[in-house]
Amino acid sequence: MSYVWNWKVFLQMSVDGTPYYLLLLTGLMWTVLTAVCAWSLAFILGSIVGVARTMPGRWVRLLATSYVELFRNVPLLMQIFLWFFVVPEFLPHGISTYIKQADNGPFYTAVLAIGFFMSSRIAEQVRTGINALPRGQLMASTALGLTRSQSYRHVLLPIAYRVVLPPMTSDFMATVKNTSVAMTIGLLELTGQARAMQEFTFQTFEAFSVAALVYLIVNLLVTYLMRTLERKVAIPGFIAVR
């Protein structure tokens, strides 16, 4: 029996009376919102841990390295299950019950799980960017009377972020794609909505083909924006931009 294509399925009504194309748009909204929030968390935590890995203190570097190895080497799917099913059990009963019953519980869980997972990658990018800079940068800032924290804030990090912007673009795209894992805990993002659509309509190829196309468009847009940002913040004579 051959498969019957039906692209008009997106105009059909779902069980709650909403057209399927609107459900996919809602899923896209949750995908973008989850990715942006998770990336923001990952960028903040990753920057802190990445800086800590370049500090002179041995114990600070050890703790930061342990953080990176923990979140980098455990699969994201397992981490998101731990955050959703296990972590609430160690919290006070009232807080645990609230988290389990919250309408947006899967969203917050996905943001935390993906944010911590991606922060380990951001930390490595930041560490690599700082270590790639000439040692004279830190020495010059110290000679100017800047403290170590001021040197990082005003000299090292502004340049390091520019150096690692291309690999950070790939990490941002990975964050967008990683949001699909949140489907496993009940977040109806783009992949979750596509799966729900194919379960009710049995139009599998149409649902997932459109979802894949939307992911492609979103990531192409991310690439364009990040390349534009890379050209705008490039330091003439220091970082070459094509």
Sequence and secondary structure as in RCSB ss.txt:
>XXXX:A:sequence
MSYVWNWKVFLQMSVDGTPYYLLLLTGLMWTVLTAVCAWSLAFILGSIVGVARTMPGRWVRLLATSYVELFRNVP
LLMQIFLWFFVVPEFLPHGISTYIKQADNGPFYTAVLAIGFFMSSRIAEQVRTGINALPRGQLMASTALGLTRSQ
SYRHVLLPIAYRVVLPPMTSDFMATVKNTSVAMTIGLLELTGQARAMQEFTFQTFEAFSVAALVYLIVNLLVTYL
MRTLERKVAIPGFIAVR
>XXXX:A:secstr
      GGGGGSB TTS BHHHHHHHHHHHHHHHHHHHHHHHHHHHHHHHHHTTSS HHHHHHHHHHHHHHHHS 
HHHHHHIIIIIGGGGS HHHHHHHHH TTHHHHHHHHHHHHHHHHHHHHHHHHHHHTS HHHHHHHHHTT  HHH
HIIIIIHHHHHHHTHHHHHHHHHHHHHHGGGGGGGT   HHHHHHHHHHHH  HHHHHHHHHHHHHHHHHHHHHH
HHHHHHHH  TTTS   
